[in-house]
């Protein structure tokens, strides 16, 4: 389960309130076999490298006898850091992710986001780009995402 103090029912911020370099509140996940199983069943990714601890002990894929989280699970953690900040109704329209290191059971993943760019187009398609990094408990990078999110403008801000 994630650990965050950000309320999911907080009002969505306006794009006008963001500036380059703003930090998002970190979001922390504990990787458990139960979490991996739930994700695997929901995504229909039943690969034994994620789902079968006995098989992983023998195969030692990625150099570990443990199962590892799904890459897409890591991507969803990083996207969640944005949604927890801007609210569940924020319009995330692009997520570009890279996975750099597997996350075995027992790891703690922390996702940290920072506003990279704010694009004011004045046509209803204004958006921000958020860079999110996921690191493990040793500080090693396990994934990076670029998340594009449309946010409303302050009333009257679109006036020319």
Secondary structure, 3 states (H helix, E strand, C coil): CEECCCCCCCCCCCHHHCCCCCECCCEEEECCHHHHHHHHHHHCCCCHHHHCHHHHHHHCHHHCCCCECCHHHHHHHHHHHHHHHHCCCCEEEEEEEEECCCCECCCEEEEEEEEEEEECCCCCCCEEEEEEEEECCCCCEEEEEEEEEECCCCCCCCCC
